[in-house]
Amino acid sequence: MPKHAIPGFTRFTRTHKISVAGVAAAGAAALVLSIVPGADQGESSGQAAAAENINVKPVAFSEVATAAKSQQATVAKQASTTASAAKAEAAAKKAAAEKAAKAKAAAAAKAKADKARKAKVVASRSAVRTAAPQPAKKVYPNNLDGWIREALHVMDQHDIPGTYNGIYRNIIRESSGNPKAINLWDINAQNGIPSKGLLQVIDPTFKQYHIAGTSWDSYDPVANIVTACHYAQHRYGSMDNVNSAY
């Protein structure tokens, strides 16, 4: 059955289709126009928010950058202060070490100078002593008087008591002043140790009471006198106390 024969069905011609399309287009345009303002309003709000965000972000970045620069400046200042303190401390330590080294060197130089000065003084004194004329050794006459006087000089150096008169008196009694006198008849001679010299000293006594620096010959007059007086000191207190054979 043809479509135009269907009850209630209207067949559109080309003209009708164009008209309907125009109406539809017009309606769509109206719809779009009715929607666009709202869309424009939403877009405007979005753009405003975006603009606000755009305006906020630069401000926040500037503040952060300023804070970062301030922090960097603070850190740099602290680092500079620390470096300066470390440099000052190192310089102080170096100065102290140099001062200590100089003080040590000065002390060593002073000690060396003192030592050299003392050595010079000692050498000078030694030279003076060497250059000073030594007293000539006293020469005693080779007789009884000279022997007694020389013996008294030696006895004085060894704190052995005795006087010229006490020694002389005993010498005259014992040997009559003969340094080579020897007793070959008394008990000592019988025992094989005869008395010898000016003061008639037996060999064991001579060896025991001999004074260093004198002769080991018991006939030597000075050695014989000094040894006899040394023996008398220990037994009688002094040769002055001896008045007989002893």
Secondary structure, DSSP 8 states (H G I E B T S, - for coil): --GGGSTT-----HHHHHHHHHHHHHHHHHHHHHHHHHHHHHHHHHHHHHHHHHHHHHHHHHHHHHHHHHHHHHHHHHHHHHHHHHHHHHHHHHHHHHHHHHHHHHHHHHHHHHHHHHHHHHHHHHHHHHHS---------SSHHHHHHHHHHHHHHTT----HHHHHHHHHHHHTT-TT-B--SSHHHHTT---BTTTTB-HHHHHHH--TTS-S-TT-HHHHHHHHHHHHHHHHSSGGG--S--
